[in-house]
């Protein structure tokens, strides 16, 4: 996600289904209290979860 990969690209790289990626993304957004991918990446960086 932080590298700009689409959900389908993430699914292909991790050998999981697209609905699984969407589910994990949705759960991540709820935990980080964000609504967009860019917000999630920014918040993860500010929390020290990403370099």
N, C-alpha and C positions, 0 to 999 in steps of 0.2 A: 504494500500500500504506500509506504513512504517513498518508494522508487517510481511511483506513478503507474504501477501495473493495474490493469483492469481486473475485475472479479474473475473473468474467464482465464486470464493469464495466471492469476494466483492459483486458481483451481487446477490448471494444467501443471504448474510447477510443483504443487503439493500432492498431486494425484488424488484429489478429492472432488466431489461434485460441486457444481455452481451453487445449488441451494445451500450447501454446507458453508461455503464462503460467505454467502449473503447472511446466513444465520449468525456466524461468528462476527461478521462486521457489525451487524445490528446490535449484538450483545456488547461489543467493544464500544460502540457509540453510546449506549446506555451507561456503561461503567465510567466512561470519560465525560459524560454529560455534554455531548456534542451532537451536531446534526449533519456535519459534512466531513468528507475524507480529509480535506485540508485542515479543518479544525482538529480532527483526531490526531493528525501528524504533529501539528503545532503543540497541542496539549501534551502529547507523549514526550516530545522533546523537552518541554518546560518541566515535566515531572522527572526527567532523567531516564526515561524508558527507552529513548533512542539517542544515538550520538548526535 
